[in-house]
Amino acid sequence: MAKSIISADSHFVEPPSMWAERIDKKFRDRAPHTVRGLNGRDGEFFVCQNISPFPVAAFFGAGVPSEVLAEHNKKGMEAAPACVWDPAARLKDQDRDGVIAEVIYTSMGMPLYMLDDVELRSACFGAYNDWAVEYCSHDPNRLLPLGLLTLEDIPAAVQEMQRIAKKGMRGAMIWAEAPGDKPYSHADYDPIWAAAQDLQFPLSLHILTGRKGTGFDFFAGNLALQAATLHHEIERSLAVFVLGGILERFPNLTIVSAENDVAWMPYFMWRMDNVYRRIGGLSGTKLAMNPSDYVKRQIYATFINEPVFVKTLDIYGPDNAMWSSDFPHTAATWPRSQDFISKTLSVLSEADRDKIIHDTAARVYRISL
């Protein structure tokens, strides 16, 4: 068995009633909720105003074979694992997988990044942040919550970041991609980067959270095609962080690319270096280092079951790559994560393997286990 492992990207599945129970009462009649039999379809669906309905069973598809996913997704919350409500049950699930700690992201909060009602979205995020901290208080050494931030109101976002950091959160999600009319290079965001840097608070760009509306639509289009291209919005955002000079100006800001795999990063680094070398003088941004140096210094990336990146670790290596189980989502390696790690990372030195499955995440999120 490999060294005890840390998942740098696992997920809650929020009890659907949580949103209405915790949100400010003026939003209660518009709170996220679930409905059964939406438009005559079998199953239970997470809905809220303009977001695309999401089958709740898709949030807990760990271990379900691909050929039966369609049938699985017709189930409701009654089929969810006990860990949805009970953190003690989650620790048992961790133990079964040989995991000693999880950095835990939202599930239902991801589509909420696409809510057009900014006030409602902010209220939802505050309710979630409080719930997640309370859930993880059962064992804050092993259950490490990441918060949700919305960035239309920068002073309010800074205040919320400071609040949730004080409550014990280890980082937060921001849009995978900012609105087109206000990219992350805009000076208005600088207080966010400064606060995150000062708090040593990693900011994550997770799939399915772009403000431009990129995500799964279970009722339209090819889901495989949608999934295969989800990382493109994060790729564009990382280019903004590097070539827009954000990481130059905030050298201690930590950015995490979550659930987008790793093997594309070396090519991405080469391409940014090549482009900057050839036409950087036309960009309006002067960098003191090669773009790839900022990536290695400040950008981390999680992967689940990707085997390709081990061939390029000399370019983007174990000091940046972090394994994740994605539990309890469909892509999860749970409950056979140790098997995947043993098979895929066996070609690496013990030191490199330990960094990828434990040490790098422990350093980024200040985990002492």
C-alpha positions in Angstrom: 0.0 0.0 0.0 1.2 3.5 -0.8 1.9 6.1 1.8 -1.2 7.5 3.5 -2.9 9.7 0.9 -4.6 13.1 0.8 -7.3 13.9 -1.7 -6.8 17.4 -3.0 -10.2 17.5 -4.6 -13.2 15.6 -3.1 -16.8 16.8 -2.8 -19.6 17.3 -0.5 -23.1 16.4 -1.6 -25.2 19.1 0.1 -28.5 18.0 1.7 -31.0 19.7 -0.7 -32.9 21.2 2.2 -29.8 23.0 3.5 -30.1 26.0 1.2 -33.6 27.0 2.2 -32.9 26.3 5.9 -29.9 28.5 6.0 -30.3 31.2 3.4 -31.5 34.7 4.4 -35.3 34.6 4.7 -35.8 37.1 2.0 -34.4 34.6 -0.5 -36.1 31.5 0.9 -38.8 31.2 -1.7 -36.0 31.3 -4.4 -33.5 29.1 -2.7 -32.0 26.1 -4.5 -34.0 22.9 -4.1 -34.8 19.7 -5.8 -37.8 18.5 -7.7 -38.8 15.0 -8.8 -40.0 14.1 -12.3 -38.9 17.4 -13.9 -40.7 17.8 -17.2 -41.8 14.2 -17.1 -38.2 12.8 -16.6 -37.4 10.2 -14.1 -35.3 11.2 -11.1 -34.7 14.1 -8.8 -33.2 17.3 -10.1 -31.3 20.2 -8.5 -32.8 23.5 -9.7 -32.5 27.2 -9.1 -33.8 29.9 -11.4 -31.7 30.0 -14.6 -29.2 27.1 -14.0 -29.5 24.0 -16.0 -31.2 21.2 -14.0 -28.8 18.7 -12.6 -29.8 15.1 -11.6 -28.8 14.7 -8.0 -27.7 11.1 -8.4 -24.9 12.4 -10.7 -23.3 13.9 -7.6 -22.8 10.5 -6.0 -21.9 8.2 -8.9 -18.7 6.9 -7.4 -18.1 3.3 -8.5 -21.1 3.2 -10.8 -20.1 1.6 -14.2 -20.5 3.8 -17.3 -23.1 1.5 -18.9 -25.5 1.9 -16.0 -25.0 5.6 -15.3 -28.1 6.6 -17.2 -30.2 4.4 -15.0 -28.3 5.5 -11.8 -29.0 9.1 -12.6 -32.8 8.4 -12.3 -32.4 7.9 -8.6 -33.1 10.5 -5.9 -31.5 11.6 -2.7 -32.8 8.5 -0.9 -30.0 6.5 -2.7 -27.3 8.9 -1.6 -24.5 7.5 0.7 -24.7 8.2 4.4 -21.8 10.6 4.2 -24.1 13.2 2.6 -25.5 13.9 6.1 -23.0 12.3 8.5 -19.4 13.3 8.6 -18.6 10.3 10.7 -19.7 8.1 7.8 -17.4 10.1 5.6 -14.4 9.3 7.7 -15.3 5.6 7.3 -15.4 6.1 3.5 -12.0 7.7 3.7 -10.6 4.8 5.8 -12.0 2.3 3.2 -10.0 4.1 0.5 -6.8 4.6 2.6 -7.3 8.4 2.6 -6.2 10.3 5.7 -7.7 13.7 4.7 -9.8 15.4 2.0 -9.8 18.9 0.7 -13.6 19.1 0.0 -15.3 21.2 -2.7 -19.0 21.8 -3.2 -21.2 19.8 -5.6 -24.4 21.7 -5.9 -22.6 25.0 -5.5 -20.9 24.5 -8.8 -23.9 25.2 -11.1 -24.8 28.1 -8.8 -21.8 30.0 -10.2 -24.0 30.4 -13.3 -26.9 32.0 -11.4 -27.7 35.4 -13.0 -29.2 36.8 -9.7 -26.0 38.1 -8.0 -27.7 38.7 -4.6 -29.2 35.3 -4.5 -25.9 33.7 -5.5 -24.1 35.6 -2.8 -26.7 34.5 -0.2 -26.4 30.9 -1.4 -22.6 31.0 -1.0 -22.8 32.4 2.5 -25.2 29.7 3.6 -23.0 27.0 2.0 -19.8 28.3 3.7 -21.4 28.1 7.1 -22.8 24.6 6.5 -19.5 23.3 5.2 -17.6 24.6 8.2 -20.1 23.0 10.6 -19.9 19.7 8.7 -16.1 19.6 8.8 -15.9 20.6 12.5 -16.5 16.9 13.2 -12.8 16.4 12.4 -11.1 19.5 11.0 -7.8 17.7 10.6 -9.3 15.2 8.1 -12.2 17.2 6.6 -10.9 20.4 5.0 -13.6 22.6 3.5 -13.1 25.1 0.6 -15.5 28.0 0.4 -17.4 29.7 -2.3 -16.8 33.3 -3.4 -18.6 35.5 -5.9 -16.7 38.5 -7.2 -19.1 41.1 -8.5 -18.8 43.1 -5.2 -15.0 43.0 -4.5 -15.1 44.5 -0.9 -17.8 42.1 0.1 -15.8 39.2 -1.4 -12.7 40.2 0.5 -14.8 40.4 3.7 -16.3 37.0 3.1 -12.8 35.5 2.4 -11.5 36.9 5.7 -14.6 35.6 7.5 -14.4 32.0 6.2 -10.6 31.9 6.7 -11.2 32.8 10.3 -13.8 30.0 10.6 -11.2 27.5 9.4 -11.7 27.1 5.6 -8.5 26.3 3.8 -9.2 28.1 0.5 -12.0 29.1 -1.8 -13.4 28.7 -5.3 -13.7 31.6 -7.7 -15.1 31.6 -11.2 -13.3 29.1 -13.5 -13.5 32.0 -15.9 -14.4 35.6 -15.2 -17.0 37.5 -17.2 -15.8 38.4 -20.7 -16.2 42.1 -20.0 -14.1 41.9 -16.9 -11.3 39.4 -17.1 -9.2 38.6 -14.0 -6.5 40.9 -15.2 -8.8 43.9 -14.4 -7.3 46.1 -11.6 -10.6 45.9 -9.7 -9.8 42.3 -8.6 -6.4 43.3 -7.1 -7.9 43.5 -3.5 -9.0 39.8 -3.9 -5.5 38.7 -4.9 -3.9 40.8 -2.1 -6.2 39.4 0.5 -5.7 35.8 -0.6 -1.9 36.3 -0.7 -1.9 37.8 2.8 -4.1 35.0 4.2 -2.2 32.2 2.4 -5.6 31.3 1.0 -5.4 29.2 -2.2 -8.0 30.2 -4.9 -9.3 27.3 -7.0 -10.6 27.3 -10.6 -12.8 24.2 -10.7 -14.6 22.8 -13.7 -18.3 23.7 -14.1 -17.9 27.1 -12.4 -17.3 29.6 -15.3 -19.3 32.8 -15.3 -19.7 32.5 -19.1 -22.0 29.5 -18.6 -19.8 26.7 -19.6 -20.9 23.4 -18.0 -23.0 20.3 -18.3 -26.4 20.4 -19.8 -27.9 17.0 -19.2 -30.7 17.7 -21.6 -28.9 19.1 -24.6 -25.9 18.1 -26.6 -23.2 15.5 -26.3 -22.2 15.1 -22.6 -18.9 13.4 -23.6 -18.0 16.3 -25.8 -18.9 18.8 -23.1 -16.8 16.9 -20.5 -13.8 16.6 -22.8 -13.4 20.3 -23.3 -14.2 21.6 -19.8 -10.6 22.4 -19.0 -10.5 25.1 -21.8 -12.0 27.8 -19.6 -9.4 27.2 -16.9 -6.6 27.2 -19.5 -7.7 30.6 -20.6 -7.9 31.9 -17.0 -4.5 30.6 -16.2 -3.1 32.5 -19.2 -4.7 35.6 -17.9 -3.1 35.1 -14.4 0.3 34.6 -16.0 0.4 36.8 -19.1 -1.9 39.4 -17.6 0.8 40.0 -14.9 -1.3 39.0 -11.9 1.3 36.4 -10.6 4.1 38.9 -11.3 2.4 41.5 -9.0 1.3 39.0 -6.4 4.2 36.5 -6.0 2.7 34.7 -3.1 -0.8 34.2 -4.6 -1.6 30.5 -5.0 -3.9 29.3 -7.8 -5.3 25.7 -8.1 -6.5 24.2 -11.3 -9.0 21.7 -9.9 -10.2 18.5 -11.7 -8.6 19.5 -15.1 -5.8 17.0 -15.1 -2.1 17.8 -15.6 -0.6 16.5 -18.8 -1.6 19.5 -20.8 0.3 21.8 -18.5 3.8 21.3 -20.0 2.6 22.1 -23.5 0.6 25.1 -22.2 3.8 26.3 -20.4 5.9 25.9 -23.6 3.3 27.7 -25.7 3.1 30.7 -23.3 6.9 30.9 -23.2 7.1 30.7 -27.0 4.4 33.3 -27.5 5.8 35.7 -25.0 9.3 35.4 -26.4 8.1 36.2 -29.9 5.4 38.9 -29.3 5.6 39.7 -25.6 6.7 43.2 -26.5 3.3 43.8 -28.0 1.3 42.6 -25.0 1.6 45.6 -22.7 2.7 43.3 -19.8 6.4 43.0 -18.9 7.3 39.9 -17.0 10.5 39.4 -15.0 10.5 35.6 -15.7 9.4 33.2 -18.3 5.7 32.5 -18.1 6.4 28.9 -17.3 8.3 30.0 -14.2 5.2 31.6 -12.7 3.2 28.4 -13.4 5.8 26.3 -11.5 6.0 28.9 -8.7 2.3 29.5 -8.1 -0.1 27.2 -10.0 -1.0 23.8 -8.8 -3.2 21.2 -10.5 -5.2 18.2 -9.4 -5.9 15.0 -11.3 -8.0 12.0 -10.6 -7.1 8.9 -12.7 -4.9 10.5 -15.4 -1.7 8.5 -16.2 -0.2 10.6 -18.9 1.4 13.4 -16.8 4.0 11.0 -15.2 5.9 11.1 -18.5 6.4 14.9 -18.3 7.2 15.4 -14.6 10.5 17.0 -15.5 8.6 20.0 -16.9 5.6 20.3 -14.5 6.4 18.0 -11.6 5.5 16.6 -8.2 5.9 19.9 -6.5 2.8 21.1 -8.4 0.6 18.0 -9.2 -1.8 16.8 -6.5 -3.8 13.6 -6.6 -7.5 13.6 -5.9 -10.2 11.0 -5.5 -13.1 13.2 -6.6 -15.3 11.2 -4.1 -18.2 10.7 -4.4 -18.6 11.9 -8.0 -18.8 9.7 -11.0 -15.1 10.0 -12.0 -14.0 9.0 -8.5 -11.3 6.3 -8.0 -13.0 5.4 -4.7 -12.9 2.8 -3.2 -9.8 1.6 -5.2 -7.7 4.7 -5.1 -4.7 2.7 -3.7 -4.8 0.4 -6.7 -4.7 3.3 -9.1 -1.9 4.9 -7.3 0.2 1.7 -7.0 -0.3 1.0 -10.7 0.2 4.4 -12.2 2.8 6.0 -9.9 4.9 2.9 -9.4 7.4 4.1 -12.1 8.2 7.1 -9.9 10.7 7.5 -7.1 9.2 7.2 -3.6 9.9 10.8 -3.0 8.1 12.0 -6.1 5.2 9.7 -5.5 4.8 10.9 -1.9 4.8 14.5 -3.0 2.0 13.8 -5.5 -0.3 11.8 -3.1 0.5 13.7 0.1 3.2 16.2 0.6 2.3 18.9 -2.0 -1.4 19.0 -0.9 -0.2 19.1 2.7 2.0 22.1 2.0 -0.6 24.0 -0.1 -3.4 23.5 2.4 -1.3 23.4 5.6 -2.3 19.9 6.6 -0.2 18.4 9.4 -1.2 14.7 9.1 
